[in-house]
Amino acid sequence: MNPLLYLWMYESWIQDLREDNESKRTYAILTGSFANMELAKKMIDKENPTFQSSDEDFEETYRMIEEDVANKESKTRRRAKKRKRYGVMNG
């Protein structure tokens, strides 16, 4: 048997097992949620955590992005002026 074909078949088999496992896990959480909703919610949240930040963190991040954009614009303007001054064309 071709080694590449064998490897492809093996990886496909492993992926099928992972998908089957995930399907069974999801079904188990659904079934268990009828008996204990909080535990089911914890199991779902453990895999998909939610992140929270304060308004101050958001404002600081926004300020950093604005500064970065301003720095890039000023560099672009300087380059354009140099190209215009020295007659350099794009291309």
C-alpha positions as CSV (number, residue, x, y, z in Angstrom):
1,M,0.0,0.0,0.0
2,N,1.1,3.5,-0.8
3,P,2.5,5.1,2.4
4,L,0.9,8.4,1.6
5,L,-2.5,6.8,1.1
6,Y,-2.1,4.8,4.3
7,L,-1.2,8.1,6.2
8,W,-4.2,9.8,4.7
9,M,-6.5,6.9,5.6
10,Y,-5.1,6.9,9.2
11,E,-5.6,10.7,9.6
12,S,-9.2,10.4,8.3
13,W,-9.9,7.6,10.7
14,I,-8.5,9.7,13.6
15,Q,-10.6,12.7,12.6
16,D,-13.7,10.5,12.4
17,L,-13.0,9.3,16.0
18,R,-12.6,12.9,17.2
19,E,-15.9,14.0,15.6
20,D,-17.7,10.9,17.0
21,N,-16.3,11.7,20.5
22,E,-17.4,15.4,20.2
23,S,-20.9,14.3,19.1
24,K,-21.2,11.9,22.1
25,R,-19.9,14.6,24.5
26,T,-22.4,17.2,23.2
27,Y,-25.2,14.7,23.5
28,A,-24.2,13.8,27.1
29,I,-24.1,17.5,28.1
30,L,-27.6,17.9,26.5
31,T,-29.0,14.9,28.4
32,G,-27.3,15.9,31.6
33,S,-28.6,19.5,31.3
34,F,-32.1,18.3,32.2
35,A,-30.9,17.0,35.6
36,N,-28.3,19.7,36.4
37,M,-28.4,22.8,34.3
38,E,-25.6,24.6,36.1
39,L,-23.1,21.8,35.7
40,A,-23.9,21.6,31.9
41,K,-23.3,25.3,31.6
42,K,-20.0,25.0,33.4
43,M,-18.9,22.3,31.0
44,I,-19.8,24.4,28.0
45,D,-18.2,27.5,29.4
46,K,-15.0,25.6,30.2
47,E,-14.4,24.9,26.5
48,N,-15.6,28.4,25.4
49,P,-14.5,30.9,28.0
50,T,-15.8,34.4,27.9
51,F,-13.4,37.3,28.5
52,Q,-14.3,40.5,30.2
53,S,-12.5,43.8,30.3
54,S,-13.1,47.1,32.0
55,D,-13.9,50.4,30.3
56,E,-10.4,51.6,31.2
57,D,-8.8,48.6,29.4
58,F,-10.9,49.3,26.3
59,E,-10.0,53.0,26.3
60,E,-6.3,52.2,26.7
61,T,-6.4,49.7,23.8
62,Y,-8.3,52.2,21.6
63,R,-5.7,54.9,22.4
64,M,-2.9,52.6,21.5
65,I,-4.5,51.8,18.2
66,E,-5.1,55.4,17.4
67,E,-1.4,56.2,18.1
68,D,-0.3,53.4,15.9
69,V,-2.5,54.5,13.0
70,A,-1.2,58.1,13.4
71,N,2.4,56.9,13.3
72,K,1.8,54.9,10.2
73,E,0.1,57.8,8.4
74,S,3.0,60.2,9.2
75,K,5.5,57.7,7.9
76,T,3.5,57.3,4.7
77,R,3.3,61.1,4.2
78,R,7.0,61.5,4.7
79,R,7.7,58.7,2.1
80,A,5.3,60.3,-0.4
81,K,7.0,63.7,0.0
82,K,10.4,62.1,-0.6
83,R,9.2,60.4,-3.7
84,K,7.6,63.5,-5.0
85,R,10.8,65.6,-4.2
86,Y,13.2,63.1,-5.9
87,G,10.8,62.2,-8.7
88,V,10.6,58.5,-7.7
89,M,7.7,56.7,-9.3
90,N,5.8,53.7,-8.0
91,G,6.4,50.5,-9.8
